[in-house]
Amino acid sequence: MKNLFEKWKTKEPEFDIRFRELLFDKLTRKGGGSEQSKEDRGKQFANNYELYIYAFFLGLYNDEFQPIKKGVKKISFRYQISLWGSKANRFDRKDFTNLQENMFIALLAKTDIDLVALEKGDLDEDDAVKLLIKTMESYTNGGLILIKEKLEENPNYFLQPTSFLNMILETEKV
């Protein structure tokens, strides 16, 4: 499994391009600035991949598996999973290695991969990684849809300091 994890970490998962302007541009800060100024502009995420991770877990916890429809243009941030939360990028950041491992474990549990066939060499590792990425993108897409719907209900919802936490906690009540 170590090779599978290492190969998965080299990927740059994609998302539906419509969410770039609808969500990523509105909720994430790109470049410098203080934490205070980020929050003042209503941007709760410092990086695009942080919103992507949040949307993945939101989709997973709500069982919102929504594959991106065929023919829809997809984009990535051109940033490998292995670099998400890299301490090399910022001194005040904690390493995301445990988070990456937990995402991988969740993906293994939710993806239909014959691990015995993989171990025996009857299933190619690259094909298994493609399946993991498809599952990841599908749960993330489901989470992004939930965030979009929340914004449509109340455009100011995410200006509340605990709005993203509240959205996860609502999952527990379902």
N, C-alpha and C positions, 0 to 999 in steps of 0.2 A: 504493500500500500504506500510505502514511502515514495516510490517512484511516481505513483499516480498523484499523490499530493504535490510533489515537486513540479510535475508537468502542469497540473491544474493552476498552480500559483503563477505560472508564466503567461497565463491567458489574460486578455483584456476584454471582459464581458461587455456586451452591448446593451443598448436600450432603444426604445422607440424614439425617433428623432423629435416627435411632437412634445416630448417631456423636457427637452432641453430648454425651450423658451417658457413653457408652462410652469415648470417646477425648478429645474436646476438653476436657471438664471435668477429666479426669484428667491430661492431659499439658500443658495450657497454663495460664499464669497470666494473670489479668485484673487490671488495676489496678497499683498500685505495689508496692514491695518491692525488696529488693536481689537481685542475681544469686545470692548464696549462699542466701538463704532460698528462692528459686525452686527451686534444685537440691535443697535439703534436703527439700522436699515432693515431690520426684520429678517436678517439672514442668520439662521441658527447654525448652519454647517460651514465649517472652514474650507472644506474641500468637497468636490463632487462625489468622490468615492464614499464619503461619510453618509451623504443622503442615499447613495446606492445601497450601502450596507443596511441602513435603517429601513429602507423600502423592502429589502430582501427579508429581513426578520419580520416586518409588519405583514408582508404577504404570507410568509411561512406560518406565523402564529394565527393568522386568520384563515389559513388553508385556501388562500387566493392564488391558485395555480392558473395563471392566464398567459399561455404562450403568445408571443408576439406574432400577429397574423402574417401570413405569407404575403410578400409584395410590399410590406411596410419597410420604409428605409430605417435602418438601424445605424447607430453610431456608438463609439466608445470614447473614453477620455484619453485613450492612448497611454494608459497607465496600468502596468501589470499588477495583479492581485498581490504579489510578493512585496510590492512597494507601498501598499496601502498602510499608512501609519508608520512608515519607516522612521526610525529615530535619526537616521542620517539627514532627514529633511528639516527637522526642527528639534531644538534642544528641550523644549517644554512638552514634548509629546511622549506618551507612553507607547511602547512597541505594540503593534496589533497582532503579533504572532499567535497568541491564544485565540483571538477572535477569528483569525483565518482558519485555525485548526477546527474551531467549533462550527464555522460555516461549512467546512469540508465534511465534517462528520454528519451534519444535518443533510447535506446534499447526498452523501452516501446512503443515508437512511431513506431518503425520499426519491431516489433515482433507481429505476429498474435495471440494475447491472448484475449480471451473473458473476459473482466474485470468484467462484470456483473456476469458471471458464477463463476468467482473467488470469488467475493464478497459474492455470495449466497452459496458458498461451493461446487458448482457443478464441479469446477476445482480445483484440488489439488495444493497448493502453490509450492510444490517441482517440480511438472510437469511444472508449469509456469516458475520457475527458470531455469529448464533445457532448456526450449525454449529460454529464455533470453541469457543464456550462449552460446547456439548454434548460435544465431544471432551475439553475440559478437565475437565469434571465426571466424565466416564467414566473417564479415567485416574486422577483423584483418588479416585474411588470404589474403583477397583481397589487403589490404594495404601492406602486406609483399611481395606479388607478384609484386606490383608496384615498391617497393624499389629494389627488386631483378632485375627487368627489367632495372631500371635506372642504377644500378651498371654494368649490362651487356653492356649497351650502352657506359658507361664511368666509368671505374673502379676508377677514381679519383674524380668523381662528388661530393662525400660527404666530400671531404677534403676542400671544399670551406666553409668559415665561415657561410654563409647564405643558404646553400644548402637545409636544411630541411624546412626552411621557404619558400624558393623559390618553393619547391615541393607543398606546401599547396597553395601558391599564384597562381600557375599554374592551380589549381582546379577552382579558381574563374573565369578564362578566358574561361573555357570550356562551 
